């Protein structure tokens, strides 16, 4: 019997010797490429930090976290390690842990980072152990500023198309509230003067001030968001542009339209195309983080704009479950699984989370409508990367520590289950929870990550 097994397995062993890398890639590795997509303030940095920490403690310390994650059974985990992802800088998880220890939430992402997380599983079946002693489950993650994400839809537009749409958005709520100074600047500007570098910079600086003000007030659809952070590498001081009223942008002979068209095309080709190719590369699973609290804290119109933003973003990615030949031989693939995740779910009482999940489904309905014919599996999840609150004295209350270190209790009104149920001028304050002293234990007891990973990893 042993000779028979050896006769069957010898060719396979020889193939493994001749092409070890290819063998490992085909049979010893289970690869999962994730794009974690999230607009600014959606909680990407905290989610990455928590995910890396939880998986480390689960595999190395045998900590009983992620109880519903059946795909990576604790008893079969041999080891886990991190590796760089191509030429990307490593995600700064150690610095983020130091920030939490100092009582500070991790800072917003301002540059791209990535890593590979490899979990080595021992084979449970005797025959499999003889041929394949282990399986490496490889996760690839990329973190990037949310401002870059909102710029991707610009790739499909001309300057005039983008300018007209951006200007139209600024004339409606909620941007209209914050665009007055910018519009006053444009109305007073003399477009008969030539677009010299100084004149261009005057307009660009005024537009950036509007973008910064609107961002601070919770506006999600701001373009170009890359102008707000230094990490893009695009020199907006030399090749900046702004949207213009249609009386200018529609005049193809206008020196301003010609100048801004040239700068707009440079922005797309020198920055956005490279960004999409390098940062949003091959991926088969996507996590879309959604911060509902930013909209709830401001107004219903903010949430309507968030729905519009997510709908536009769904058009920038390739979706669809390709066949094996295309995925493994031609290296062509679309995103086959999408998880819509409402972050910071610990900021509402348990009794309000059904409403929060319903609101998430309503806000993302424009994006999910693009997943036709069942080619893409998608689900909605509530996730707490860190359990920063405790149960209150009744079902609609939570306890938390404020910035002054005082343990507080807050009561909650009922959350709207959809946009139409939210009064136009009403808003729901966001709980100002500080970093708890026992942040590590609260990360390990975060909620929802096990269900999220199980959905993404299961066949």
C-alpha positions as CSV (number, residue, x, y, z in Angstrom):
1,X,0.0,0.0,0.0
2,X,2.8,2.3,0.9
3,X,4.5,1.7,-2.5
4,X,1.3,2.4,-4.3
5,X,0.9,5.7,-2.5
6,X,4.6,6.6,-3.3
7,X,4.0,5.7,-7.0
8,X,1.1,8.1,-7.1
9,X,2.8,10.9,-5.3
10,X,6.3,10.7,-6.7
11,X,5.5,12.7,-9.9
12,X,3.9,15.4,-7.7
13,X,6.9,15.6,-5.4
14,X,9.2,15.9,-8.5
15,X,7.0,18.7,-9.8
16,X,7.3,20.4,-6.4
17,X,11.1,20.1,-6.6
18,X,11.3,21.5,-10.1
19,X,8.9,24.4,-9.6
20,X,8.7,25.1,-5.9
21,X,7.3,28.6,-6.2
22,X,4.7,27.5,-8.7
23,X,3.8,24.5,-6.6
24,X,3.4,26.5,-3.5
25,X,1.3,29.1,-5.3
26,X,-1.0,26.4,-6.8
27,X,-1.4,24.0,-3.9
28,X,0.1,25.3,-0.6
29,X,-1.3,28.8,-0.7
30,X,-4.8,30.2,-0.4
31,X,-4.6,33.8,-1.5
32,X,-7.1,36.5,-0.6
33,X,-6.7,40.0,-2.0
34,X,-8.6,42.6,-0.2
35,X,-9.4,46.2,-1.1
36,X,-10.6,48.0,2.0
37,X,-12.4,51.0,0.5
38,X,-13.4,53.8,2.7
39,X,-13.9,57.5,2.4
40,X,-12.2,59.9,4.8
41,X,-13.0,59.4,8.5
42,X,-14.6,55.9,7.8
43,X,-12.3,54.2,10.2
44,X,-9.8,52.4,7.9
45,X,-6.7,53.0,10.2
46,X,-8.5,51.7,13.3
47,X,-9.9,48.7,11.4
48,X,-6.4,47.7,10.1
49,X,-4.9,48.1,13.5
50,X,-7.5,46.0,15.2
51,X,-7.5,43.3,12.5
52,X,-3.7,42.8,12.7
53,X,-3.8,42.8,16.5
54,X,-6.7,40.4,16.8
55,X,-5.3,37.9,14.3
56,X,-1.9,38.0,16.0
57,X,-3.4,37.3,19.5
58,X,-5.7,34.6,18.1
59,X,-2.8,32.7,16.4
60,X,0.1,33.3,18.7
61,X,-1.5,33.7,22.1
62,X,-4.5,31.4,21.5
63,X,-6.8,34.2,22.7
64,X,-10.5,33.3,22.2
65,X,-11.4,36.1,19.9
66,X,-13.3,35.9,16.6
67,X,-15.5,33.1,17.9
68,X,-17.5,32.8,14.7
69,X,-14.5,32.6,12.3
70,X,-14.5,28.9,11.3
71,X,-12.2,29.3,8.3
72,X,-9.0,29.7,10.4
73,X,-9.4,27.1,13.2
74,X,-7.2,28.1,16.2
75,X,-6.0,24.5,16.8
76,X,-4.6,24.3,13.3
77,X,-2.7,27.6,13.2
78,X,1.0,26.9,13.2
79,X,2.3,30.5,12.9
80,X,1.5,33.9,11.5
81,X,3.8,36.6,10.1
82,X,3.7,39.8,8.2
83,X,5.6,40.6,5.0
84,X,5.9,43.7,2.8
85,X,3.5,44.0,-0.1
86,X,5.7,44.6,-3.1
87,X,7.3,48.0,-2.8
88,X,4.7,49.6,-0.5
89,X,5.6,50.9,2.9
90,X,4.4,48.7,5.8
91,X,1.3,49.7,7.6
92,X,2.4,51.4,10.9
93,X,0.6,49.2,13.3
94,X,3.2,49.6,16.1
95,X,2.9,53.4,15.9
96,X,-0.9,53.1,16.1
97,X,-0.6,50.9,19.2
98,X,1.6,53.5,20.8
99,X,-1.0,56.2,19.9
100,X,-3.7,54.2,21.6
101,X,-1.5,53.6,24.7
102,X,-1.1,57.4,24.8
103,X,-4.8,57.9,24.7
104,X,-5.0,59.0,21.1
105,X,-6.9,57.5,18.2
106,X,-4.8,56.6,15.2
107,X,-4.3,59.5,12.8
108,X,-6.0,59.8,9.5
109,X,-4.1,58.0,6.6
110,X,-2.2,60.5,4.4
111,X,-0.1,58.0,2.3
112,X,-0.4,54.5,0.9
113,X,0.8,51.5,2.9
114,X,0.3,47.8,2.5
115,X,1.2,44.4,4.0
116,X,0.8,40.7,3.5
117,X,-0.5,38.7,6.4
118,X,0.4,35.0,6.2
119,X,-1.4,32.4,8.4
120,X,0.2,28.9,8.2
121,X,-2.3,26.1,8.9
122,X,-1.4,22.5,9.6
123,X,-3.2,19.9,7.6
124,X,-5.6,17.8,9.7
125,X,-6.1,14.9,7.3
126,X,-3.3,12.3,7.3
127,X,-3.1,11.9,3.5
128,X,-3.0,15.6,2.9
129,X,-0.2,15.9,5.5
130,X,1.9,13.5,3.5
131,X,1.5,15.6,0.3
132,X,0.8,19.0,1.6
133,X,2.1,19.5,5.1
134,X,0.6,22.9,5.5
135,X,-1.5,25.6,3.8
136,X,-0.6,29.3,3.8
137,X,-3.6,31.6,3.9
138,X,-2.3,34.8,2.4
139,X,-4.1,38.1,3.0
140,X,-3.1,41.2,1.0
141,X,-4.2,44.6,2.4
142,X,-3.7,48.1,1.2
143,X,-4.4,51.3,3.1
144,X,-4.7,54.7,1.5
145,X,-6.2,58.1,2.1
146,X,-10.0,58.2,1.6
147,X,-9.5,61.5,-0.3
148,X,-7.8,59.6,-3.1
149,X,-10.8,57.3,-3.4
150,X,-13.3,60.1,-4.1
151,X,-11.1,61.3,-7.0
152,X,-11.3,58.0,-9.1
153,X,-14.6,58.9,-10.8
154,X,-12.9,61.9,-12.4
155,X,-11.0,59.5,-14.7
156,X,-14.1,59.0,-16.8
157,X,-14.8,62.8,-17.3
158,X,-13.4,65.7,-19.4
159,X,-12.6,68.8,-17.6
160,X,-15.8,70.5,-18.7
161,X,-17.9,67.6,-17.6
162,X,-16.2,67.5,-14.2
163,X,-16.4,71.2,-13.7
164,X,-20.1,71.4,-14.5
165,X,-21.0,68.5,-12.1
166,X,-18.8,69.9,-9.3
167,X,-20.3,73.4,-9.7
168,X,-23.8,71.9,-9.7
169,X,-23.1,70.0,-6.5
170,X,-21.9,73.2,-4.9
171,X,-25.2,74.9,-5.7
172,X,-27.2,72.3,-3.7
173,X,-27.3,71.2,-0.1
174,X,-25.2,70.4,1.7
175,X,-22.2,72.0,-0.1
176,X,-24.1,75.2,-0.7
177,X,-23.8,76.1,3.0
178,X,-20.0,76.1,2.8
179,X,-19.3,77.3,-0.8
180,X,-20.3,81.0,-0.4
181,X,-16.8,82.4,0.0
182,X,-15.5,80.3,-2.9
183,X,-18.4,81.5,-5.1
184,X,-17.9,85.1,-4.1
185,X,-14.2,84.8,-5.1
186,X,-15.2,83.4,-8.5
187,X,-17.9,86.0,-9.1
188,X,-15.4,88.8,-8.3
189,X,-12.6,87.3,-10.4
190,X,-11.6,88.9,-13.7
191,X,-11.4,86.1,-16.2
192,X,-10.3,88.5,-18.9
193,X,-6.9,88.5,-17.3
194,X,-4.6,85.6,-18.5
195,X,-4.1,82.4,-16.5
196,X,-0.7,83.3,-15.2
197,X,0.8,81.0,-12.5
198,X,-0.1,83.7,-9.9
199,X,-3.7,84.1,-11.1
200,X,-4.2,80.3,-11.2
201,X,-2.8,80.0,-7.7
202,X,-5.2,82.6,-6.4
203,X,-8.1,80.6,-7.6
204,X,-6.7,77.3,-6.5
205,X,-6.0,78.6,-3.0
206,X,-9.5,79.9,-2.7
207,X,-10.9,76.5,-3.8
208,X,-8.7,74.6,-1.4
209,X,-10.0,76.7,1.4
210,X,-13.6,75.7,0.4
211,X,-12.6,72.0,0.2
212,X,-11.0,72.2,3.7
213,X,-14.0,73.9,5.2
214,X,-16.5,71.4,3.6
215,X,-14.4,68.4,4.7
216,X,-14.4,69.7,8.3
217,X,-18.2,69.8,8.1
218,X,-18.7,66.2,7.0
219,X,-19.0,66.6,3.2
220,X,-18.0,63.3,1.5
221,X,-17.9,64.1,-2.3
222,X,-15.1,66.6,-2.6
223,X,-12.9,66.7,-5.7
224,X,-10.1,66.7,-6.1
225,X,-9.6,65.4,-2.6
226,X,-5.9,64.8,-3.5
227,X,-5.4,68.6,-3.2
228,X,-6.2,68.3,0.6
229,X,-3.2,66.1,1.6
230,X,0.5,66.1,0.6
231,X,0.8,62.4,0.0
232,X,-0.4,62.4,-3.6
233,X,2.8,63.8,-5.1
234,X,0.8,65.8,-7.6
235,X,2.0,69.5,-7.6
236,X,-1.3,71.4,-7.4
237,X,0.7,74.6,-7.0
238,X,2.0,74.3,-10.6
239,X,-0.8,72.3,-12.2
240,X,-3.8,73.1,-10.1
241,X,-7.3,73.6,-11.4
242,X,-10.8,74.4,-10.1
243,X,-14.4,74.0,-11.3
244,X,-15.6,77.1,-13.1
245,X,-19.1,78.5,-13.9
246,X,-20.4,77.1,-17.2
247,X,-20.1,80.5,-18.9
248,X,-16.4,79.9,-18.7
249,X,-16.0,76.1,-18.8
250,X,-18.2,75.8,-21.9
251,X,-16.1,78.3,-23.8
252,X,-13.5,76.1,-25.5
253,X,-11.7,79.2,-26.7
254,X,-11.3,80.6,-23.2
255,X,-7.6,80.6,-22.1
256,X,-8.8,79.6,-18.6
257,X,-10.7,76.6,-20.0
258,X,-7.7,75.6,-22.1
259,X,-5.3,76.0,-19.1
260,X,-7.5,74.1,-16.7
261,X,-8.2,71.3,-19.3
262,X,-4.5,70.9,-19.7
263,X,-3.9,70.7,-15.9
264,X,-6.9,68.4,-15.4
265,X,-5.6,65.9,-18.0
266,X,-2.2,66.0,-16.4
267,X,-3.8,65.2,-13.0
268,X,-5.6,62.2,-14.5
269,X,-2.7,60.8,-16.5
270,X,0.2,61.6,-14.1
271,X,-1.6,60.8,-10.9
272,X,-5.0,59.1,-11.0
273,X,-4.2,56.5,-13.6
274,X,-1.1,55.5,-11.8
275,X,-3.0,55.5,-8.5
276,X,-5.7,53.2,-9.8
277,X,-3.1,50.8,-11.3
278,X,-0.8,50.6,-8.4
279,X,-3.1,51.0,-5.4
280,X,-6.4,49.5,-6.5
281,X,-4.7,46.6,-8.3
282,X,-5.8,42.9,-8.5
283,X,-8.3,42.2,-5.9
284,X,-11.1,39.7,-5.5
285,X,-12.8,40.9,-2.3
286,X,-13.8,44.4,-1.3
287,X,-14.7,45.8,2.1
288,X,-16.4,49.2,1.7
289,X,-16.4,51.1,5.0
290,X,-19.2,53.6,5.6
291,X,-19.3,56.1,8.4
292,X,-23.0,56.7,8.9
293,X,-22.4,58.8,12.0
294,X,-20.8,61.7,10.1
295,X,-24.1,62.1,8.2
296,X,-26.3,61.5,11.2
297,X,-24.4,64.2,13.0
298,X,-25.0,66.8,10.3
299,X,-28.2,66.3,8.3
300,X,-30.2,64.1,6.0
301,X,-28.7,65.8,3.0
302,X,-25.3,64.7,4.1
303,X,-26.5,61.1,4.0
304,X,-28.2,61.5,0.6
305,X,-24.8,62.8,-0.7
306,X,-23.1,59.8,0.9
307,X,-25.5,57.5,-1.1
308,X,-24.6,59.4,-4.3
309,X,-20.9,59.2,-3.6
310,X,-21.0,55.4,-3.0
311,X,-23.0,55.0,-6.2
312,X,-20.4,56.8,-8.2
313,X,-17.6,54.9,-6.6
314,X,-19.2,51.5,-7.6
315,X,-18.7,52.5,-11.2
316,X,-14.9,52.8,-10.8
317,X,-14.2,49.2,-9.9
318,X,-14.5,46.0,-12.0
319,X,-17.1,43.6,-10.5
320,X,-17.9,40.0,-11.5
321,X,-16.8,36.5,-10.7
322,X,-14.6,35.4,-13.7
323,X,-13.9,31.7,-14.4
324,X,-10.8,29.8,-13.3
325,X,-8.9,30.2,-16.6
326,X,-9.3,34.0,-16.7
327,X,-8.4,34.4,-13.0
328,X,-5.3,32.1,-12.9
329,X,-4.0,32.0,-16.4
330,X,-4.9,35.3,-18.0
331,X,-4.7,37.0,-14.6
332,X,-8.0,38.8,-15.3
333,X,-10.5,39.1,-12.5
334,X,-13.3,41.2,-11.1
335,X,-14.4,41.7,-7.5
336,X,-16.6,38.7,-6.6
337,X,-17.5,39.6,-3.0
338,X,-18.3,42.9,-1.4
339,X,-18.9,43.7,2.2
340,X,-20.6,47.0,3.1
341,X,-19.5,47.8,6.7
342,X,-20.9,50.4,9.0
343,X,-18.0,51.1,11.4
344,X,-18.1,52.3,15.0
345,X,-21.2,50.3,15.7
346,X,-20.4,50.4,19.4
347,X,-21.5,54.0,19.4
348,X,-25.1,53.1,19.5
349,X,-27.0,50.8,21.9
350,X,-27.6,47.2,20.9
351,X,-31.3,47.9,20.6
352,X,-30.6,50.5,17.9
353,X,-28.4,48.4,15.8
354,X,-31.1,46.9,13.6
355,X,-32.0,50.5,12.6
356,X,-28.4,51.2,11.9
357,X,-28.1,48.2,9.7
358,X,-31.3,49.1,7.9
359,X,-29.9,52.6,7.3
360,X,-26.7,51.2,6.0
361,X,-28.6,49.2,3.4
362,X,-30.6,52.2,2.4
363,X,-27.5,54.4,2.0
364,X,-25.7,51.7,-0.1
365,X,-28.7,50.8,-2.4
366,X,-27.4,52.8,-5.3
367,X,-24.1,50.9,-5.2
368,X,-25.7,47.4,-4.8
369,X,-28.0,48.1,-7.7
370,X,-24.9,47.9,-9.9
371,X,-24.4,44.2,-8.9
372,X,-26.6,42.5,-11.5
373,X,-27.4,38.9,-12.2
374,X,-25.9,37.6,-9.0
375,X,-22.3,37.9,-10.3
376,X,-21.3,39.6,-7.1
377,X,-22.1,38.4,-3.6
378,X,-22.6,41.2,-1.1
379,X,-23.6,41.5,2.5
380,X,-24.0,44.3,5.1
381,X,-22.2,44.3,8.4
382,X,-22.0,46.3,11.6
383,X,-18.4,46.3,13.0
384,X,-16.7,47.7,16.1
385,X,-12.9,47.6,15.6
386,X,-12.7,48.4,19.3
387,X,-15.5,48.2,21.8
388,X,-15.1,51.7,23.2
389,X,-18.5,51.7,25.1
390,X,-20.3,49.7,27.7
391,X,-24.0,48.9,28.2
392,X,-25.9,51.7,30.0
393,X,-28.5,51.5,32.7
394,X,-31.3,50.8,30.2
395,X,-31.7,49.6,26.6
396,X,-31.3,53.0,25.0
397,X,-28.2,54.1,27.0
398,X,-24.4,53.6,26.8
399,X,-21.6,54.3,29.1
400,X,-18.3,55.7,27.9
401,X,-15.2,57.6,29.0
402,X,-14.9,61.2,27.8
403,X,-11.8,63.2,26.9
404,X,-11.5,64.3,30.6
405,X,-11.4,60.7,31.8
406,X,-14.8,60.8,33.3
407,X,-17.1,57.8,33.0
408,X,-20.4,59.1,31.4
409,X,-23.8,57.7,30.4
410,X,-25.6,58.9,27.3
411,X,-29.3,58.3,26.3
412,X,-30.3,57.8,22.7
413,X,-33.3,58.7,20.6
414,X,-34.4,56.2,18.0
415,X,-32.3,56.1,14.9
416,X,-34.0,56.4,11.5
417,X,-34.0,53.1,9.7
418,X,-33.9,54.9,6.3
419,X,-33.3,58.3,4.8
420,X,-36.9,59.2,4.3
421,X,-37.6,58.6,8.0
422,X,-35.0,61.2,9.1
423,X,-36.4,64.8,9.5
424,X,-34.7,67.2,7.1
425,X,-33.1,69.5,9.8
426,X,-32.6,67.0,12.6
427,X,-29.3,65.5,13.5
428,X,-28.0,62.9,15.9
429,X,-25.0,63.8,18.0
430,X,-22.0,61.4,17.8
431,X,-20.8,60.0,21.1
432,X,-17.4,61.6,22.0
433,X,-15.8,58.4,23.3
434,X,-12.1,58.6,24.2
435,X,-9.6,55.8,24.0
436,X,-10.3,53.5,27.0
437,X,-7.3,52.6,29.2
438,X,-7.9,48.9,28.6
439,X,-7.8,49.5,24.8
440,X,-6.1,46.1,24.0
441,X,-8.8,44.0,25.7
442,X,-11.4,46.1,24.0
443,X,-9.8,45.5,20.6
444,X,-9.7,41.8,21.2
445,X,-13.4,42.0,22.1
446,X,-14.5,44.1,19.1
447,X,-17.7,43.0,17.4
448,X,-18.4,41.9,13.9
449,X,-14.9,41.1,12.5
450,X,-15.5,37.3,12.8
451,X,-18.7,37.4,10.7
452,X,-17.1,39.8,8.2
453,X,-14.0,37.6,7.7
454,X,-16.1,34.4,7.6
455,X,-18.2,35.8,4.8
456,X,-15.2,37.0,2.8
457,X,-13.2,33.8,3.2
458,X,-15.8,31.1,2.8
459,X,-16.1,29.5,-0.7
